[in-house]
Amino acid sequence: MNLAKVSTNGQITIPVEIRRLLKLKDGDKVLFYRKRSGEVVINNTSLVAIQEALAETGELGVGEAVILGELAKGNMADHTQKPES
């Protein structure tokens, strides 16, 4: 079992065992979502994880499926990156 304390700014440190399990490295983003059962899940932001989250929450519409498919094929730019200054 792993515990993390929430700071006054709402930040947590993900325990090293969980970072390894999710294959997270410095600068990666994490995905939090709530399943229909109410369970909250944390995952990496890989395309597969996002598809699973959308399917589990029932939020995957036709438009999103098309976009995710295009992203998977490399036909669309990744807009999750911060713009360069």
Backbone as JSON, one array per atom type, in Angstrom:
{
  "sequence": "MNLAKVSTNGQITIPVEIRRLLKLKDGDKVLFYRKRSGEVVINNTSLVAIQEALAETGELGVGEAVILGELAKGNMADHTQKPES",
  "N": [[0.85, -1.17, 0.0], [0.5, 2.22, -0.77], [0.89, 5.57, 0.27], [0.11, 9.04, -0.14], [0.62, 12.41, 0.68], [-1.42, 15.27, 0.56], [-0.53, 18.5, -0.37], [-0.82, 21.97, 0.76], [-1.21, 23.3, -1.57], [-2.54, 21.49, -3.09], [-0.98, 19.53, -4.21], [0.64, 16.37, -4.82], [3.12, 13.84, -4.16], [3.86, 11.27, -6.24], [4.25, 8.02, -5.19], [7.35, 6.21, -5.51], [7.19, 3.47, -6.23], [4.71, 3.36, -7.53], [5.15, 5.18, -9.61], [7.05, 3.73, -11.05], [5.53, 1.47, -11.74], [3.61, 2.63, -13.43], [5.28, 3.5, -15.35], [6.23, 6.14, -15.35], [8.01, 9.13, -15.98], [10.18, 11.95, -15.38], [8.48, 14.93, -16.08], [6.35, 13.73, -17.38], [2.79, 13.47, -17.9], [-0.09, 12.78, -15.92], [-3.13, 10.9, -15.85], [-6.25, 11.27, -14.43], [-9.24, 9.69, -13.68], [-12.73, 8.99, -13.18], [-14.38, 6.02, -12.74], [-17.44, 4.46, -13.85], [-18.36, 3.05, -11.68], [-17.59, 4.57, -9.58], [-15.04, 4.4, -8.64], [-11.81, 5.87, -8.53], [-9.24, 6.34, -10.83], [-5.77, 6.35, -11.59], [-3.53, 6.96, -14.22], [-1.01, 6.64, -16.82], [-0.54, 9.01, -19.52], [-0.79, 7.77, -21.97], [-1.98, 6.96, -25.26], [-3.54, 4.66, -25.25], [-4.31, 4.5, -22.54], [-5.89, 6.79, -22.34], [-7.95, 6.18, -24.15], [-9.04, 3.94, -22.84], [-9.95, 5.17, -20.49], [-11.89, 6.96, -21.48], [-13.69, 5.16, -22.6], [-14.45, 3.73, -20.32], [-15.71, 5.67, -18.78], [-17.76, 6.35, -20.37], [-17.55, 8.47, -22.06], [-16.58, 8.51, -24.61], [-17.2, 9.56, -27.63], [-18.28, 9.55, -31.09], [-16.81, 11.51, -32.47], [-14.55, 11.85, -30.82], [-13.46, 9.29, -30.97], [-12.64, 9.19, -33.64], [-10.73, 11.25, -33.64], [-8.86, 10.22, -31.77], [-8.09, 7.94, -33.15], [-6.81, 9.09, -35.37], [-4.73, 10.43, -34.07], [-3.35, 8.21, -33.1], [-2.4, 7.17, -35.46], [-0.61, 9.09, -36.08], [-1.39, 11.29, -37.54], [-2.22, 13.72, -36.62], [-1.34, 16.68, -34.82], [0.1, 16.71, -31.55], [-1.49, 18.36, -29.09], [-1.04, 18.64, -26.43], [1.31, 19.53, -25.46], [3.26, 22.12, -23.94], [3.3, 25.47, -25.14], [6.18, 26.87, -26.74], [8.27, 29.37, -25.29]],
  "CA": [[0.0, 0.0, 0.0], [1.25, 3.48, -0.87], [0.15, 6.77, 0.66], [0.67, 10.33, -0.52], [0.01, 13.51, 1.42], [-1.78, 16.41, -0.28], [-0.01, 19.75, 0.16], [-1.79, 23.06, 0.79], [-1.44, 23.68, -2.97], [-3.21, 20.39, -3.77], [-0.01, 18.69, -4.9], [1.09, 15.14, -4.18], [4.24, 13.15, -4.78], [3.46, 9.9, -6.55], [5.27, 7.12, -4.66], [8.25, 5.65, -6.52], [6.67, 2.19, -6.69], [3.61, 3.64, -8.47], [5.78, 5.78, -10.8], [7.65, 2.63, -11.82], [4.43, 0.66, -12.26], [2.99, 3.37, -14.54], [6.37, 3.89, -16.25], [6.26, 7.59, -15.4], [9.32, 9.76, -15.84], [10.13, 13.39, -15.17], [7.81, 15.69, -17.13], [5.15, 13.04, -17.88], [1.49, 13.87, -17.36], [-0.9, 11.66, -15.46], [-4.55, 10.99, -16.13], [-7.15, 10.84, -13.36], [-10.63, 9.61, -14.11], [-13.66, 8.27, -12.3], [-15.13, 4.97, -13.42], [-18.88, 4.48, -13.57], [-18.55, 2.46, -10.35], [-17.18, 5.56, -8.6], [-13.62, 4.23, -8.39], [-10.95, 6.84, -9.2], [-8.08, 5.65, -11.38], [-4.67, 7.17, -12.09], [-2.82, 6.24, -15.26], [-0.19, 7.51, -17.65], [-1.37, 9.64, -20.56], [-0.64, 7.12, -23.27], [-3.22, 6.92, -26.03], [-4.33, 3.51, -24.77], [-4.9, 4.86, -21.25], [-6.95, 7.76, -22.59], [-9.06, 5.44, -24.76], [-9.66, 3.13, -21.79], [-10.66, 6.07, -19.59], [-13.08, 7.46, -22.16], [-14.62, 4.04, -22.73], [-14.95, 3.38, -18.99], [-16.58, 6.73, -18.27], [-18.84, 6.55, -21.32], [-17.36, 9.78, -22.69], [-15.98, 8.36, -25.93], [-18.16, 9.74, -28.7], [-17.77, 9.28, -32.43], [-15.77, 12.49, -32.79], [-13.34, 11.54, -30.06], [-12.89, 8.05, -31.51], [-11.96, 9.56, -34.88], [-9.54, 12.02, -33.27], [-7.89, 9.3, -31.17], [-7.57, 7.1, -34.22], [-5.87, 9.9, -36.15], [-3.54, 10.61, -33.23], [-2.64, 6.94, -33.05], [-1.72, 7.02, -36.75], [0.35, 10.17, -36.24], [-1.9, 12.24, -38.52], [-2.59, 14.99, -35.99], [-0.35, 17.18, -33.87], [-0.21, 16.56, -30.13], [-1.67, 19.7, -28.54], [-0.89, 18.62, -24.98], [2.58, 20.13, -25.12], [3.24, 23.55, -23.64], [3.91, 26.27, -26.22], [7.51, 27.38, -26.43], [8.31, 30.81, -25.01]],
  "C": [[0.89, 1.23, 0.0], [0.35, 4.64, -0.5], [0.87, 8.01, 0.15], [-0.09, 11.4, 0.23], [-0.24, 14.67, 0.45], [-1.26, 17.68, 0.39], [-1.11, 20.81, 0.18], [-2.11, 23.56, -0.61], [-2.15, 22.58, -3.76], [-2.27, 19.46, -4.5], [0.29, 17.44, -4.1], [2.36, 14.67, -4.87], [3.79, 11.72, -5.0], [4.57, 8.98, -6.04], [6.07, 6.44, -5.78], [7.75, 4.32, -7.06], [5.57, 2.37, -7.73], [4.17, 4.28, -9.74], [6.4, 4.7, -11.67], [6.58, 1.77, -12.48], [3.79, 1.31, -13.49], [4.01, 3.82, -15.59], [6.4, 5.4, -16.45], [7.69, 8.09, -15.24], [9.13, 11.26, -15.71], [9.47, 14.09, -16.36], [6.57, 15.02, -17.7], [3.9, 13.62, -17.23], [0.74, 12.63, -16.93], [-2.36, 11.96, -15.68], [-5.31, 10.47, -14.93], [-8.55, 10.77, -13.95], [-11.44, 8.77, -13.15], [-14.45, 7.27, -13.13], [-16.61, 5.11, -13.06], [-19.19, 3.94, -12.18], [-18.22, 3.44, -9.23], [-15.7, 5.49, -8.25], [-12.82, 5.27, -9.17], [-9.66, 6.13, -9.59], [-7.03, 6.69, -11.78], [-3.91, 6.34, -13.1], [-1.89, 7.2, -15.98], [-1.05, 8.07, -18.77], [-1.13, 9.04, -21.94], [-2.0, 7.1, -23.96], [-4.12, 5.79, -25.56], [-5.02, 3.86, -23.47], [-6.05, 5.84, -21.43], [-8.17, 7.08, -23.2], [-9.8, 4.62, -23.71], [-10.49, 4.0, -20.85], [-11.95, 6.57, -20.23], [-14.12, 6.36, -22.3], [-15.25, 3.72, -21.37], [-15.93, 4.42, -18.45], [-17.76, 6.99, -19.2], [-18.73, 7.86, -22.07], [-16.77, 9.7, -24.08], [-17.07, 8.42, -26.98], [-17.51, 9.46, -30.03], [-16.63, 10.23, -32.78], [-14.47, 12.19, -32.09], [-12.66, 10.28, -30.59], [-12.11, 8.33, -32.78], [-10.66, 10.29, -34.56], [-8.47, 11.1, -32.69], [-7.29, 8.37, -32.21], [-6.54, 7.83, -35.07], [-4.59, 10.16, -35.36], [-2.7, 9.35, -33.21], [-1.85, 6.71, -34.34], [-0.67, 8.1, -36.97], [-0.09, 11.23, -37.23], [-2.3, 13.59, -37.94], [-1.49, 15.39, -35.01], [-0.84, 16.93, -32.46], [-0.3, 17.94, -29.52], [-1.57, 19.73, -27.03], [0.42, 19.24, -24.53], [2.43, 21.61, -24.84], [3.86, 24.31, -24.8], [5.28, 26.78, -25.78], [7.46, 28.88, -26.22], [9.33, 31.52, -25.85]]
}
